[in-house]
Amino acid sequence: MTKEAIKEIGKLFFDAAKIIFAVAILTPLVKGSEAEIIPFISATASVLIGIILINKGTKDE
């Protein structure tokens, strides 16, 4: 896989984390209900995977 493809997959994970955060975490807070912990963990994991892949795709060798 090329470095550009790895970087784009990392961006995809990062974008998915933003969507998970908006839907599963911000929505319950606006409605006044409690947010669950599982979406927070999955959003955090998606951000970490995205950052790792973006860094791997941009690393100069």
KAFEN-V669295 format. One record per backbone hydrogen bond with DSSP energy under -0.5 kcal/mol. NH is the residue of the N-H (numbers start at 0). CO is the residue of the C=O. E is the energy in kcal/mol with one decimal. If there is no record, write none. Layout:
NH:CO:E ; NH:CO:E
This chain:
5:1:-2.0 ; 6:2:-2.2 ; 7:3:-2.2 ; 8:4:-2.2 ; 9:5:-2.0 ; 10:6:-1.9 ; 11:7:-1.9 ; 12:8:-2.1 ; 13:9:-2.1 ; 14:10:-2.6 ; 15:11:-2.4 ; 16:12:-2.0 ; 17:13:-1.6 ; 18:14:-1.9 ; 19:15:-2.7 ; 20:16:-2.5 ; 21:17:-2.3 ; 22:18:-2.7 ; 23:19:-2.4 ; 24:19:-0.5 ; 24:20:-1.4 ; 25:20:-2.1 ; 26:21:-1.1 ; 28:24:-1.1 ; 29:25:-2.2 ; 30:26:-2.3 ; 31:27:-1.1 ; 32:27:-1.5 ; 39:35:-0.6 ; 40:36:-2.3 ; 41:37:-2.5 ; 42:38:-2.5 ; 43:39:-2.2 ; 44:40:-2.6 ; 45:41:-2.3 ; 46:42:-2.2 ; 47:43:-2.3 ; 48:44:-2.6 ; 49:45:-2.5 ; 50:46:-2.6 ; 51:47:-2.4 ; 52:48:-2.5 ; 53:49:-2.6 ; 54:50:-2.5 ; 55:51:-2.4 ; 56:52:-2.3 ; 57:53:-1.4 ; 58:54:-0.8
